[in-house]
Amino acid sequence: MTNRNPTLLPFVAALAGVGFLSLMDAFMKEAALLIGAYTATVLRAMIGTALIAPVWLSRGPSMPTGAVMKLHLTRGVVSAFMALTFFFALTRLPLAEAIALSFIAPLIALYLARVLLGEVISRNAIGASLLGFAGTLVIVGGRIGQGKFDEGAALGVAALFVSALLYAYNFIVIRRQAQVAGPLEITTFHSGIGAAVLLTLAPLLWEPPSSAALLPLGAAALLTLAGSLSIAWAYARAEANVLVPTEYSGFVWAAGFGWLFFREDVSLPTLAGTVLIVTGCWLATRPARPAPAAAAT
């Protein structure tokens, strides 16, 4: 039996990957508040590399070619600073608000995929992204509009937008990587190169880690690997413009984890935004209607 919707499984994998990474964000915020965003980001990358590299090497892989290594290096550098700025933002902003603000990245990535990859942007994908973005505006308006933003929050917002720009380009590199390398290889080089790049800043930013940060860091590293593998698998099997809307589910995951672990209330704007986001995800997975057959002459 043929699969009538070949994008469904990649979509589900990408959705699960976003869930893993959203939970990772919660653990990373805890670690970053304990030992600083820089030290937490470096240690997460190092632990992740130590976990995934032996698995990749045990399969007897061949080393990537020069062109593939260039992609690994590019993503490693971009994602290193993307992660650093994002985790710094988490120390200045509430988790759910930070994730909601970061949703500008998928919207940028959708159109970068058209410019850099030549992918066709379907009407469903455009509608899904617009609905998802509208949902984030509703959520941000409901949450941030009630809060007070001091200098620290302003720095957090600025860092978050830098991270979002880097994340948008990171989407494009992921798609290129997934076409030429397997998930284990991608995840190994992603973590390893990111750690090496960030270590160059150690003389300026390193803070001695405390034992209390080890548990959340270990959990964050495992969740990072699970999320990266899921997303790499998904992007190898579906176009970026189909999978990008799954990123909007990150706020839904964050709201759920906030209620589960911290009993945070879910406001009416959050519920309204969630409806828009879920609707956008549903639109993204709908199979395209076949073109009508030409009338007989």
Secondary structure, DSSP 4 states (H G I P E B T S, - for coil): ---S-TTHHHHHHHHHHHHHHHHHHHHHHHHHHHH-HHHHHHHHHHHHHHHHHHHHHTT-PPPPPHHHHHHHHHHHHHHHHHHHHHHHHHTTS-HHHHHHHTTHHHHHHHHHHHHHH-----HHHHHHHHHHHHHHHHHHHHHGGGS---HHHHHHHHHHHHHHHHHHHHHHHHHHHHHHS-HHHHHHHHHHHHHHHHHTTHHHH--PPPGGGHHHHHHHHHHHHHHHHHHHHHHTTS-HHHHGGGGGHHHHHHHHHHHHHH-----HHHHHHHHHHHHHHHHHHSPPPPPPPPPP-
